[in-house]
Amino acid sequence: MDRHKGRVYRTLYQVVGDANEAQDLAQEVFVKVFRSLSSYRGDAAFTTWLHRICLNLAFDWLRARKRRPLTVPLEPPPGCEEQRPTDLPSNEEGPEERTLREERRERLREAIGRLSPDYREVVLLYHFHHLSYQQIADRLGIPVRTVETRLYRARANLKRLLTSMEGGDRGELQRPAPAAGSLLGSGAR
């Protein structure tokens, strides 16, 4: 438990987006692991088996919440932040930049939450847990090619969702107006 508690908590926190719920679910994961230890066959690595239990509990929790909006934190869980040395100059951003960053982050959280669980899972493991394709494949018990395909499709879905959320989904992507006298400006294609 000591060896895996950090990884389990981080995974749950990334999926459920709530520190308290992630702590409660982490306890449930370890109870389930203890009760199911006799059913572990050793076909896959223990961490793969543990990760699958962790994700199954997290997704069950999400389903039980009746499709409430999922918030996926993009920052580390509380207590995991690196301490910034006090002698470095401040790189504080202004209120406008902070607001824009938070709005972009919220749109990304919402878009990730709209992905199917299979796509959400590979996005979180690759982009937030920084696992390789092979590590993801091992954890999920799927071929590397499937990981690549899911990640590709998840990114395409995220791009489409974010474009739509930013008001750019009006039949086509918004393009800058062509310069006067250009071929495109004349209506020719």
FENLINPE-V848468 format. One record per residue. N is the residue number from 1. RES is the residue in three letters. PHI is phi in radians with two decimals (none if undefined). PSI is psi in radians with two decimals (* if undefined). D_CENTER is the distance of its C-alpha to the mean C-alpha in Angstrom with 2 decimals. Layout:
BEGIN
n->N res->RES phi->PHI psi->PSI d_center->D_CENTER
n->N res->RES phi->PHI psi->PSI d_center->D_CENTER
END
This chain:
BEGIN
n->1 res->MET phi->none psi->-0.78 d_center->24.22
n->2 res->ASP phi->-1.05 psi->-0.64 d_center->24.62
n->3 res->ARG phi->-1.21 psi->-0.59 d_center->23.19
n->4 res->HIS phi->-1.92 psi->-0.09 d_center->19.90
n->5 res->LYS phi->-1.09 psi->-0.65 d_center->19.36
n->6 res->GLY phi->-1.12 psi->-0.79 d_center->17.20
n->7 res->ARG phi->-1.13 psi->-0.74 d_center->14.75
n->8 res->VAL phi->-1.10 psi->-0.81 d_center->14.82
n->9 res->TYR phi->-1.08 psi->-0.81 d_center->14.37
n->10 res->ARG phi->-1.07 psi->-0.74 d_center->11.38
n->11 res->THR phi->-1.09 psi->-0.82 d_center->9.59
n->12 res->LEU phi->-1.11 psi->-0.72 d_center->10.90
n->13 res->TYR phi->-1.09 psi->-0.70 d_center->10.18
n->14 res->GLN phi->-1.13 psi->-0.62 d_center->6.39
n->15 res->VAL phi->-1.42 psi->-0.81 d_center->6.99
n->16 res->VAL phi->-1.60 psi->-0.41 d_center->10.11
n->17 res->GLY phi->1.30 psi->0.27 d_center->9.90
n->18 res->ASP phi->-2.40 psi->2.15 d_center->13.56
n->19 res->ALA phi->-1.08 psi->-0.77 d_center->15.33
n->20 res->ASN phi->-1.15 psi->-0.75 d_center->18.35
n->21 res->GLU phi->-1.12 psi->-0.68 d_center->16.77
n->22 res->ALA phi->-1.11 psi->-0.68 d_center->14.76
n->23 res->GLN phi->-1.13 psi->-0.78 d_center->18.20
n->24 res->ASP phi->-1.09 psi->-0.77 d_center->19.96
n->25 res->LEU phi->-1.16 psi->-0.60 d_center->17.68
n->26 res->ALA phi->-1.07 psi->-0.72 d_center->18.01
n->27 res->GLN phi->-1.09 psi->-0.74 d_center->21.73
n->28 res->GLU phi->-1.09 psi->-0.68 d_center->21.58
n->29 res->VAL phi->-1.03 psi->-0.82 d_center->19.80
n->30 res->PHE phi->-1.23 psi->-0.55 d_center->22.64
n->31 res->VAL phi->-1.15 psi->-0.78 d_center->25.27
n->32 res->LYS phi->-1.12 psi->-0.69 d_center->24.08
n->33 res->VAL phi->-1.09 psi->-0.78 d_center->24.09
n->34 res->PHE phi->-1.05 psi->-0.78 d_center->27.57
n->35 res->ARG phi->-1.24 psi->-0.49 d_center->28.86
n->36 res->SER phi->-1.77 psi->0.05 d_center->27.48
n->37 res->LEU phi->-0.97 psi->-0.62 d_center->28.41
n->38 res->SER phi->-1.18 psi->-0.37 d_center->31.51
n->39 res->SER phi->-1.56 psi->-0.09 d_center->29.55
n->40 res->TYR phi->-1.22 psi->2.07 d_center->27.58
n->41 res->ARG phi->-1.62 psi->-0.29 d_center->29.31
n->42 res->GLY phi->1.46 psi->0.20 d_center->28.10
n->43 res->ASP phi->-1.12 psi->-0.58 d_center->27.12
n->44 res->ALA phi->-2.19 psi->2.98 d_center->23.84
n->45 res->ALA phi->-1.09 psi->2.63 d_center->23.02
n->46 res->PHE phi->-1.01 psi->-0.70 d_center->22.85
n->47 res->THR phi->-1.12 psi->-0.59 d_center->19.37
n->48 res->THR phi->-1.14 psi->-0.80 d_center->18.23
n->49 res->TRP phi->-1.09 psi->-0.79 d_center->20.07
n->50 res->LEU phi->-1.08 psi->-0.78 d_center->18.73
n->51 res->HIS phi->-1.08 psi->-0.70 d_center->15.06
n->52 res->ARG phi->-1.11 psi->-0.76 d_center->15.94
n->53 res->ILE phi->-1.05 psi->-0.78 d_center->17.71
n->54 res->CYS phi->-1.03 psi->-0.89 d_center->14.90
n->55 res->LEU phi->-1.15 psi->-0.69 d_center->12.41
n->56 res->ASN phi->-1.05 psi->-0.77 d_center->15.45
n->57 res->LEU phi->-1.12 psi->-0.72 d_center->16.32
n->58 res->ALA phi->-1.11 psi->-0.78 d_center->12.97
n->59 res->PHE phi->-1.22 psi->-0.58 d_center->13.04
n->60 res->ASP phi->-1.09 psi->-0.73 d_center->16.74
n->61 res->TRP phi->-1.07 psi->-0.75 d_center->16.23
n->62 res->LEU phi->-1.10 psi->-0.76 d_center->14.08
n->63 res->ARG phi->-1.11 psi->-0.63 d_center->16.85
n->64 res->ALA phi->-1.20 psi->-0.40 d_center->19.44
n->65 res->ARG phi->-1.43 psi->0.17 d_center->18.28
n->66 res->LYS phi->0.99 psi->0.84 d_center->19.54
n->67 res->ARG phi->1.05 psi->0.59 d_center->16.61
n->68 res->ARG phi->-1.14 psi->2.73 d_center->16.31
n->69 res->PRO phi->-1.04 psi->2.31 d_center->13.79
n->70 res->LEU phi->-1.53 psi->2.29 d_center->10.36
n->71 res->THR phi->-1.96 psi->2.10 d_center->9.42
n->72 res->VAL phi->-1.82 psi->2.02 d_center->6.17
n->73 res->PRO phi->-1.22 psi->2.38 d_center->7.96
n->74 res->LEU phi->-1.71 psi->-0.16 d_center->7.84
n->75 res->GLU phi->-1.80 psi->2.80 d_center->11.00
n->76 res->PRO phi->-1.13 psi->2.74 d_center->12.08
n->77 res->PRO phi->-1.04 psi->2.74 d_center->13.41
n->78 res->PRO phi->-0.96 psi->2.38 d_center->17.03
n->79 res->GLY phi->1.57 psi->-0.14 d_center->19.50
n->80 res->CYS phi->-1.83 psi->0.02 d_center->17.36
n->81 res->GLU phi->-1.23 psi->2.56 d_center->18.02
n->82 res->GLU phi->-1.33 psi->2.47 d_center->20.49
n->83 res->GLN phi->-1.37 psi->2.26 d_center->23.85
n->84 res->ARG phi->-1.53 psi->2.24 d_center->25.12
n->85 res->PRO phi->-1.06 psi->2.46 d_center->28.80
n->86 res->THR phi->-1.33 psi->-0.29 d_center->31.05
n->87 res->ASP phi->-1.52 psi->-0.05 d_center->33.31
n->88 res->LEU phi->-1.42 psi->2.58 d_center->30.84
n->89 res->PRO phi->-1.15 psi->2.61 d_center->31.26
n->90 res->SER phi->-1.27 psi->2.42 d_center->28.93
n->91 res->ASN phi->-1.99 psi->0.64 d_center->26.40
n->92 res->GLU phi->-1.05 psi->2.39 d_center->25.94
n->93 res->GLU phi->-1.71 psi->2.78 d_center->24.98
n->94 res->GLY phi->-1.30 psi->3.00 d_center->26.91
n->95 res->PRO phi->-1.08 psi->-0.61 d_center->26.04
n->96 res->GLU phi->-1.17 psi->-0.80 d_center->25.49
n->97 res->GLU phi->-1.11 psi->-0.71 d_center->22.99
n->98 res->ARG phi->-1.08 psi->-0.77 d_center->21.16
n->99 res->THR phi->-1.12 psi->-0.79 d_center->21.15
n->100 res->LEU phi->-1.10 psi->-0.74 d_center->19.97
n->101 res->ARG phi->-1.09 psi->-0.77 d_center->17.09
n->102 res->GLU phi->-1.14 psi->-0.67 d_center->16.08
n->103 res->GLU phi->-1.13 psi->-0.75 d_center->16.55
n->104 res->ARG phi->-1.11 psi->-0.74 d_center->14.37
n->105 res->ARG phi->-1.11 psi->-0.71 d_center->11.55
n->106 res->GLU phi->-1.16 psi->-0.72 d_center->12.22
n->107 res->ARG phi->-1.09 psi->-0.70 d_center->12.40
n->108 res->LEU phi->-1.14 psi->-0.76 d_center->9.03
n->109 res->ARG phi->-0.99 psi->-0.82 d_center->7.63
n->110 res->GLU phi->-1.12 psi->-0.74 d_center->10.16
n->111 res->ALA phi->-1.12 psi->-0.74 d_center->9.56
n->112 res->ILE phi->-1.10 psi->-0.68 d_center->6.01
n->113 res->GLY phi->-1.12 psi->-0.44 d_center->7.98
n->114 res->ARG phi->-1.45 psi->-0.22 d_center->10.74
n->115 res->LEU phi->-1.20 psi->2.71 d_center->9.50
n->116 res->SER phi->-1.15 psi->2.70 d_center->11.35
n->117 res->PRO phi->-0.96 psi->-0.66 d_center->10.16
n->118 res->ASP phi->-1.10 psi->-0.76 d_center->11.04
n->119 res->TYR phi->-1.24 psi->-0.75 d_center->9.08
n->120 res->ARG phi->-1.03 psi->-0.71 d_center->5.78
n->121 res->GLU phi->-1.06 psi->-0.84 d_center->6.81
n->122 res->VAL phi->-1.23 psi->-0.60 d_center->7.78
n->123 res->VAL phi->-1.09 psi->-0.83 d_center->5.10
n->124 res->LEU phi->-1.11 psi->-0.79 d_center->3.34
n->125 res->LEU phi->-1.16 psi->-0.66 d_center->7.13
n->126 res->TYR phi->-1.40 psi->-0.90 d_center->8.35
n->127 res->HIS phi->-1.50 psi->-0.48 d_center->6.97
n->128 res->PHE phi->-1.90 psi->-0.47 d_center->6.23
n->129 res->HIS phi->-1.79 psi->-0.11 d_center->8.79
n->130 res->HIS phi->0.99 psi->0.72 d_center->10.89
n->131 res->LEU phi->-1.56 psi->2.63 d_center->12.33
n->132 res->SER phi->-1.34 psi->2.93 d_center->14.79
n->133 res->TYR phi->-1.01 psi->-0.75 d_center->15.14
n->134 res->GLN phi->-1.13 psi->-0.73 d_center->17.92
n->135 res->GLN phi->-1.11 psi->-0.70 d_center->16.15
n->136 res->ILE phi->-1.14 psi->-0.78 d_center->13.41
n->137 res->ALA phi->-1.04 psi->-0.76 d_center->16.41
n->138 res->ASP phi->-1.10 psi->-0.77 d_center->18.32
n->139 res->ARG phi->-1.13 psi->-0.69 d_center->15.83
n->140 res->LEU phi->-1.61 psi->-0.17 d_center->15.33
n->141 res->GLY phi->1.21 psi->0.65 d_center->18.96
n->142 res->ILE phi->-2.24 psi->2.83 d_center->18.64
n->143 res->PRO phi->-1.18 psi->2.67 d_center->20.22
n->144 res->VAL phi->-1.02 psi->-0.68 d_center->18.71
n->145 res->ARG phi->-1.05 psi->-0.64 d_center->19.67
n->146 res->THR phi->-1.17 psi->-0.67 d_center->17.55
n->147 res->VAL phi->-1.06 psi->-0.82 d_center->14.43
n->148 res->GLU phi->-1.04 psi->-0.77 d_center->15.61
n->149 res->THR phi->-1.13 psi->-0.80 d_center->16.31
n->150 res->ARG phi->-1.11 psi->-0.71 d_center->13.08
n->151 res->LEU phi->-1.16 psi->-0.73 d_center->11.19
n->152 res->TYR phi->-1.05 psi->-0.84 d_center->14.06
n->153 res->ARG phi->-1.19 psi->-0.64 d_center->14.04
n->154 res->ALA phi->-1.10 psi->-0.76 d_center->10.38
n->155 res->ARG phi->-1.10 psi->-0.73 d_center->11.12
n->156 res->ALA phi->-1.08 psi->-0.75 d_center->14.39
n->157 res->ASN phi->-1.12 psi->-0.73 d_center->13.12
n->158 res->LEU phi->-1.08 psi->-0.75 d_center->10.84
n->159 res->LYS phi->-1.06 psi->-0.79 d_center->14.03
n->160 res->ARG phi->-1.11 psi->-0.79 d_center->16.19
n->161 res->LEU phi->-1.10 psi->-0.79 d_center->14.38
n->162 res->LEU phi->-1.15 psi->-0.68 d_center->14.29
n->163 res->THR phi->-1.08 psi->-0.75 d_center->17.88
n->164 res->SER phi->-1.13 psi->-0.73 d_center->18.89
n->165 res->MET phi->-1.20 psi->-0.46 d_center->17.52
n->166 res->GLU phi->-1.59 psi->0.14 d_center->19.38
n->167 res->GLY phi->1.46 psi->0.21 d_center->22.52
n->168 res->GLY phi->-1.63 psi->0.04 d_center->22.85
n->169 res->ASP phi->-1.66 psi->1.38 d_center->23.01
n->170 res->ARG phi->-2.10 psi->0.78 d_center->26.78
n->171 res->GLY phi->1.66 psi->-0.62 d_center->27.55
n->172 res->GLU phi->-2.66 psi->2.86 d_center->26.86
n->173 res->LEU phi->-1.21 psi->2.51 d_center->25.10
n->174 res->GLN phi->-1.27 psi->2.33 d_center->27.17
n->175 res->ARG phi->-2.11 psi->2.68 d_center->29.27
n->176 res->PRO phi->-1.12 psi->2.61 d_center->31.68
n->177 res->ALA phi->-1.13 psi->2.41 d_center->35.21
n->178 res->PRO phi->-1.19 psi->2.65 d_center->37.37
n->179 res->ALA phi->-1.13 psi->2.57 d_center->40.16
n->180 res->ALA phi->-1.03 psi->2.36 d_center->43.51
n->181 res->GLY phi->1.51 psi->-0.08 d_center->45.59
n->182 res->SER phi->-1.38 psi->2.85 d_center->42.77
n->183 res->LEU phi->-1.04 psi->-0.75 d_center->42.76
n->184 res->LEU phi->-1.19 psi->-0.54 d_center->39.66
n->185 res->GLY phi->-1.21 psi->-0.36 d_center->41.28
n->186 res->SER phi->-1.51 psi->-0.05 d_center->44.28
n->187 res->GLY phi->1.64 psi->-0.17 d_center->42.46
n->188 res->ALA phi->-1.34 psi->2.61 d_center->42.99
n->189 res->ARG phi->-2.21 psi->* d_center->40.20
END
